[in-house]
Amino acid sequence: MADSTTYALRYRTYRRSFRRPLKTAHGVWSVREGLVLELRGEAGAIGIGEVAPLPWFGSETLEAAIAFCHSLGGAIEGRAIEAIPKALPACQFAFESAREMLRGLPVEEAPDLEICRLLPAGAAALAALDRDPDARTYKWKIGTAALTEELEILMALRDRLPVGTRLRLDANGGLDREAARRWLDACDRFGDGATGAAEIEFLEQPLPVAEFDAACELAQQFATPIALDESVASLAQIEEIHRQGWRGIYVIKPAIVGSPRRLRSLCRTHGLDAVFSSVFETEIGRDAGLRLAAALQSSDRAVGYGLDGWLSPAVWSRFGSR
């Protein structure tokens, strides 16, 4: 049955600076901006959700999210929440998450999941590893410097990683086919000659989104698993990639993927090997994402929410304005 309840809406934006800019194949990211919305039901119950857009992954912009919230005039019907267009996936996630909290619907608890720690790009990863040597899974951004330089750093990481740990490499679609082959070859040989070495868990999004067929070919040619990220940034992309036959790892960013209700159905219907990951949202979006991960992610994989220390405290606007 459609939800005919009218919910009062308030929202405010935030701005957080990175303590050290995040360098990826997409460029350098220095400031995270988003908004938090508050829905109030007829009985006075309150639900909170977060819009944390990532336009270069295909979500709406913050400006589009603000314009949508402003257009609602301070209230939204439940039917309208369910009809938020797919061009506003971060808004879909925020409004549905807030409504679930408000209505007291059964939601998954967010238990103590294993956390993957993010290392900075380049040689700075070595010092960061020395400062935080106790995680079981780490993620390192690649494709931001010369290939030979990064492969040397990879070997240095191998020599420093604690026994039994896993390392994820994330190219953000920034490699060409030859570079991807060289990385996968190095990953396949990662443990050669090392005693009790860490393992490469997967290489994430080595090629641009348009080169899906080439990614499938690489997945058949090398032992190291390939995960897709930018290629599966929306519900529509997940459905299409699965239809095309991808049965590998899906890195899902719930804050930008769209409706959590539809995401649950999609993951359960297809039995996806999903890894849930952050977009540097606040604790509001983080908690909503972790609840989904608790229900939908494979239990033997770490969630990609190890972002402590990356962002400064948020600077908030007043409610209802930017």
N, C-alpha and C positions, 0 to 999 in steps of 0.2 A: 504494500500500500504506500502510495506517495505521501511524503511528509508535508502536511499543509501548515505546519507551525510557522509563525513569523518570529524571527530572532532579531533582537536589537544588535547592532554592530558598532563596535569602536575599533580603531586601529591606530597604530603609530609606527613610525619607521625607526631604524637604528643604523648606526654606522660604526664599524670596528676596523681598526688598522691592524695589519699584520705586524707582529714584532720584528719579523724578518720577512721580506717579500717572498712569496712562493713562486718559484721558477718552474715552468712546465713548457712542453712543446707548443702550447697555446700562447705563451708569452709570460710576462711577469704580473702577478696579482698582488696588489698592495693594500686594497681596501675591500672589505666585505660589507655590503649594504643589503638590507632586507626590511621586512615589516612583520609585526606581530598583531594578530587580530583577536578580538574578544567577542564571542557570541553570548547573549543572555536570553534564556528562555522565558516562557510565560510564568514559570514558578520561581524565577529568580536564579536558577542554576546558571553557572558560567562555564564556558569551554574556551580554551585558548589554542590557537594554531599559529604556525609560522610560515610566511612566504619568504623563501630564500632562493631567488632565481639564479640561474646560471645560463645566460643567453648564448654563450658560445657552445653550450651543449644542446641548444635548441629550445630552451624554455623561454617564456616571456621575459621581457625586461622588467626592472623594478618600476619604471614609469608606467608600463602597461598595467601592472598589478595595482598600483596606486589609483590609476584612472578607473579601473574596474571597481575598486572599493568605494571610490568617491561617487561613482554613478549609482550606487545602491541607496544613497540618501539616508544611511543610518539604520537600515533594516534589510533583511533578506529572508525569503520563504525557503522552507526545506526543499520544495520542488526546484527552486532556482539553484540551490547548492548542487543538486543532482544534475542540473543542466549546464553547469559552468563549462564553457567550450574547451575543447582539447588544446586550443592555442594558449590556454592559461593553466598549464599543468601544475605549477607551483601553487596557484590559487586553489585548484582542485584539492591538492594535498592538505593545504592549511584549513580550508573551510570544512572538509570532511573530518579531519582530525579533531578540530574544535567541536564539531557537532557530536562526535562519538564521546568525547569527554563530557560534554554538557548533558547528554541524554543518559549517561551512566551505562552505556552499552558494554557488554562483556568485551574487554580488550585484553590482549596478552600482556602479562607482566614482563618487565624488562629485567631479566636476571643478570647475574654477573657473567656476561659473555666475555670470551677471550677477545682482546683488543689488539689490532694491528697498529704498530707505531709508524708514523710517517717520518722518513728521513729527508733532509733537504737534498736538493740536486747537487751534483758535482762532488768534489772532494770534501765539502762540508759534511757529507754524510758520515765520514770516518770519525770526526770529532763528536758528532751527535750520537753516534753509536757508543762511543766511550762514555758519554754522559748518561746514557740510558741503556745499560747492557742487559737488562733483566726481562725484556719482552720475549715472547716466543715466536712472534711474527713481525716482520718489518716490511715496509714498502719504500721503494726508492724510485724517484722520478728519473727517467733517462731521456735521451734525445735532445738534451739542452746544451751539449758541448760536443767536441770532436769525438767520433766513434772510438778511435784508438785510446784516447784519454779515458773515456768512460769504461772501456773494457779493462784497463789497468786498475781503475778504482774498484771495479767488480771483484777482481782478484784480491785486492787489498781487503775488501769487505769479507770475502770468503775466509781470509786468514784471521779475521777478528771476530766473526760471528760465533756466538756460543754454540757448542755442540747441541744438535737437535732442533735448532731454530729454522724457521722458514723465511725466505726472502721473496717478495713480490717485486717485479720490475714493471713500471708503468710508463709506456711511451707516449700516451695521449695521442695516438695516431700520427706521430711525428716521424716515423721511419719510412724509407723506401724499401722495396722488396729485397734488395741486396743487403742493406743494413739489417733488416729483420732476420734474414738468413744467418748473418754473422752473429747476431745476438742469440738466436736460438741454438746455433752450434756451440757458442760459449756456455749457454745454459746447460746443454746436454753434457758438456764436459766439466761442469762446475765442480764436481766432487773428485775429479781425477787427481790422484797424488796427495789428497788431503786426508788426514786422519780425523774421523768423526765429524766431517764437514757438515755445515748447514745444507739445506736443500733449496732449490728454486721451486717455489710453489706454482707460479705461472708467470707468463709474460702477458701484460695487459695491453690491449688495443695497440698492437705494433703498427698497423697500417691505417690509412684514412678510411672513413666510413664507406666511401665509394668502392673500396677494394675488398669487398666481402669474399668474393670468389677466391682471390689470392690468399686471404687469411685462412680459408678452408683448406686450400692446398698445403699451406705451411703446416697446419695442424696435423695433416697426414704424414708429413715428411720428417717431423722431429718428435722426440719423446717429451719434451717440455710442453706442458699444457698452455694453450692460448685462452685468454679471457677477453670477452668483448665488453666495452664500457660505453664510449661515445656511440657505438653502433646500436646500443639498446637503451638509450637515454629516455625513451618515452614508452608508454604502453603499446602504442601502435608499432613502434620499432621492434619491441620484444615479440609481439605477435607475428610480425612479418619475418623476422630472423628465424623464429622457430618454424614457421611455415616453410622457409627455404632449407630447413634441415639442420640448423645448428643445435648440437646436443652437448656443447662444451659449457664453459663457465660464463654466467651472466653477472656482471658487476652492476648492481642496481642502486641508484641514488634515489631513495624514496621521496625526498623533498622536492624533486623535480620530475619524477616519473608520471605523476598524475594521481588519480583516485586510489586511495589505499584499499577501498572496497573492491575495485576491479583488480588491483594488484594481487590481493589475496586469492581471488578466483583464478587468475592467470597462473600464478605459481603452483597452486594446488592441482589445477587441471592438467598442466604439462609436466609437473614434477621437476621444475627447473633446478639446476645446480646453481644456486644464487649466492652471491656475496654482497652483503649490504654495506654501503659506503656513504660517508658524509660529504656535504658540500660546504663545510665550515659554517653551519647554522649555529644558533644559540642552543641552550639546553632544552628549550621548548621543542624545536624541531628534532633535536637529537633524541630526546626521550620517545617521541612518536615513532621515529625511525627504528630505534632499538626494540620497541615493542613488536614492530613488524618482523624484524630480524629474528626475534625470539621464536616466532611462530613459523617462519618461512625459510630461514637459512639452514643449510646443512650444519649440524652441530660440531663437525670436526674442523670448521674453518673459522678464523678470526674475523670479526667485523671491522670495517675500515673507519673506525671512529677514534683512533688514537691521535688526537690533535691538541693535547694539552700543551699550553705554552706558545701556541702559534699566533693567537690573537689577543689584542688588548681589550679591556672592558668596553662594553658598548656605550655609545653616546646616543640617547634617545630623543626623539621629537615629542611634542605634545600629541595627545590622542586626536585623531581625525585630521591631521595635517602633516605635511612632510617636514 
